[in-house]
Amino acid sequence: MSKIQGMLLAVALAGGLATAASAAGPTAPVNVDAAKPLTNAEIQKLYSQNSWIWKSGAGYFSPREQRFTAWSRENGAASYGIGRWFITEPGKLCFNADWHAKTGSSNAITCFSHRRDGNVIYQKREPDGEWYVFRNQPMAATDEFAKLRHGDYVGPRLTKIQATVGKAK
């Protein structure tokens, strides 16, 4: 696979995240840059032991060695990612995964920033995303935060997709 094909694959595989971010709801007020970044402990509490359910897949943030696993059926094509999640600075969650599909594999790093204004949490995909409400106070059913579920919603599907796509070597 060429370098360009690999980059295109990584973009396509991470597309479920972009879809999640763009469908998250209203964009944040202009002053969100003045809001306070979440602490590392707050990010850890938000994601550790939780699965983030996307439109066409899910990602699981395991506390064990901060392992990240995910599956996707973006545009009907099965793929999966295996890697690690980490916090790079206050309020910034990233995951680095090797994504695998029938067409090949590629590595992708995806990051999201989080800020709090009062009891409302905002999120944006880095580097060029738009701020949007991640969690309202009180929480709304349409909040992106509502798509975080306790437990591993990835493992059972991951095994099936690995059988279809082929396990990573």
C-alpha positions, -999 to +999 in steps of 0.1 A: +000+000+000+013+035-009+018+062+017-011+081+002-034+051+004-024+046+040-032+082+049-065+080+031-073+048+050-065+064+083-087+093+075-116+071+064-113+048+094-113+077+119-143+092+100-167+078+126-151+101+151-155+131+128-192+121+123-197+119+161-181+153+166-201+170+139-234+155+150-228+164+186-251+194+186-248+232+188-214+248+186-200+265+217-202+301+224-173+323+212-158+326+247-151+289+251-114+296+248-116+314+281-132+283+297-110+261+320-095+229+306-105+197+323-079+183+346-061+150+338-081+134+366-114+146+351-104+133+316-094+099+332-127+097+350-147+106+318-132+079+296-115+052+316-136+019+316-160+035+291-170+029+255-177+058+232-205+047+209-203+062+175-228+062+146-209+034+129-188+019+156-174+023+191-141+028+209-132+014+244-108+031+268-094+003+290-078+013+322-054-017+318-023-001+303-046+025+289-053+003+259-076+016+232-097-007+210-123+002+184-143-011+155-160+007+127-183+000+098-179+034+082-195+034+047-202-003+053-165-013+054-154-032+085-123-020+102-108-021+137-082-002+157-058-012+185-036+011+204-033+033+235-051+063+249-034+090+268-037+126+281-012+150+266-020+181+286-049+192+308-081+187+290-067+169+260-074+132+253-056+114+225-055+078+212-030+063+189-042+032+170-032+010+142-063+007+121-069-025+100-093-031+070-093-054+041-076-028+020-047-025+044-036-009+077-025+025+089-017+043+121-037+073+132-035+096+162-068+113+172-072+140+199-100+159+215-098+189+238-122+195+267-131+227+285-155+235+313-176+267+317-195+263+349-211+229+347-211+227+309-183+207+292-172+216+257-153+194+233-136+198+199-116+175+177-080+187+173-065+204+156-092+220+134-125+211+150-152+234+162-161+236+199-195+221+207-214+212+239-202+178+251-223+177+283-250+202+293-261+208+329-285+192+333-274+166+308-295+162+276-301+129+259-286+144+227-253+153+245-222+135+231-215+126+267-246+103+266-227+081+241-201+072+267-212+039+283-196+021+312-180-012+301-165-027+270-189-025+241-160-032+216-145-066+226-173-089+213-176-071+179-138-066+176-133-104+175-158-108+147-144-080+127-108-093+131-120-126+117-135-108+087-107-084+081-078-105+094-059-101+126-030-077+129+004-093+126 
